Amino acid sequence: MLSIFRYFNKESYCQMVVRSWVIFLVLFCFFGVFDASAGDADPYYKSCVTECESSGCVGKTCFANCKYSSDGSSVEGLWYLREPLYLRWKQWDCQSNCRYHCMLEREKHREAQGLGPVKYHGKWPFQRLYGFQVPASVALSALNLAMHFHGWLSFLILLYYKLPLNSAKRPYYNFTTLWHIFAFFSLNSWFWSAVFHSRDVDFTEKLDYSSAVALLGYSLILSILRSLNVKDEAARVMVAAPLLAFVTTHILYLNNFKMDYGWNMKVCVTMGVAQLLIYSIWAGVTNHPSRLKVWLVMVGGGFAMLLEIFDFPPYQGLMDAHALWHASTIPLTYLWWSFIKDDAEFQTSKLLRKLK
């Protein structure tokens, strides 16, 4: 891949990268607007939910958190109609159970008619597994969480046990604290992603979205600071302050005014593409020994975003495009923490050479 750079000077390379990512951003915003939920408007589905909420049953399946059984009698005292503990801790209410089982019934009818799946309330029809709403995304979010923890732990071991420390027993690497904060935001984001995909309620949704926005916003700040090698604390504050203000305002808007999914998608994609653009340009013009790893992560991250654009229904009700995006970030996370460790070694060795 590095041989490609021989055919471009730095100026033409930067122009090529900027054009590529801008085109990508425009395509993402264009395709992202098509997110209809045809299942919501289906007359069969709507009547099924209405009937279920009044009777407490879908066919022969009745729910203890609804007040009535199919014959109109109360089910609150019938032990054999109560959900098991591993389902009750999920707090499935009457409406969510009715929507879920009516969705399954409607999808069976659509499949019999040769029709494909449609979205209900903005989401594909997933099969619950042991009470987990989107089991594949839960498992993959947990794996991403574990991968970030492993990367952060190996980063700590490298800094404090393998690389030399200064007289104050602190690392020479100037970006140590910034990467610690990055690890915190990453672990927090993937934790709430796993919780949200296990049970989608208003509380978990807001925490998941807010954590993802916070991670993207901080990652954008970090991309600017690292690519420009900003070491002065005052300069770092000047760079971070406006972006922190914007991200904080956006999170407050989502949580207290309106959960605008379309606007949030545009904000997240813009911040994501911006940092991909910054790192891609930096990887092309720097002499960093691990610039190839940066390029691989940026290109891989760009292709991973395509899974969010070209969405498709879940296979066997379990694995959809969003879950595959979660899967694609696992090797990218490993590679990114590998670069961070390489950067710590490179910067430390360069600083020690200057001190000698």
Sequence and secondary structure as in RCSB ss.txt:
>XXXX:A:sequence
MLSIFRYFNKESYCQMVVRSWVIFLVLFCFFGVFDASAGDADPYYKSCVTECESSGCVGKTCFANCKYSSDGSSV
EGLWYLREPLYLRWKQWDCQSNCRYHCMLEREKHREAQGLGPVKYHGKWPFQRLYGFQVPASVALSALNLAMHFH
GWLSFLILLYYKLPLNSAKRPYYNFTTLWHIFAFFSLNSWFWSAVFHSRDVDFTEKLDYSSAVALLGYSLILSIL
RSLNVKDEAARVMVAAPLLAFVTTHILYLNNFKMDYGWNMKVCVTMGVAQLLIYSIWAGVTNHPSRLKVWLVMVG
GGFAMLLEIFDFPPYQGLMDAHALWHASTIPLTYLWWSFIKDDAEFQTSKLLRKLK
>XXXX:A:secstr
 GGGGGGS HHHHHHHHHHHHHHHHHHHHHHHT    GGGG HHHHHHHHHHHHHSEETTEE TTSSB TTS B 
TT GGGS  HHHHTTT  HHHHHHHHHHHHHHHHHHHTT     BTTB     BTTBSSHHHHHHHHHHHHHHHH
HHHHHHHIIIIIS B TTS BS TTHHHHHHHHHHHHHHHHHHHHHHH   HHHHHHHHHHHHHHHHHHHHHHHH
HHTT   HHHHHHHHHHHHHHHHHHHHHHHHT   HHHHHHHHHHHHHHHHHHHHHHHHH   TTHHHHHHHHHH
HHHHHHHHHS    BTTTB HHHHHHHHHHHHHHHHHHHHHHHHHHHHHHHHHHH 
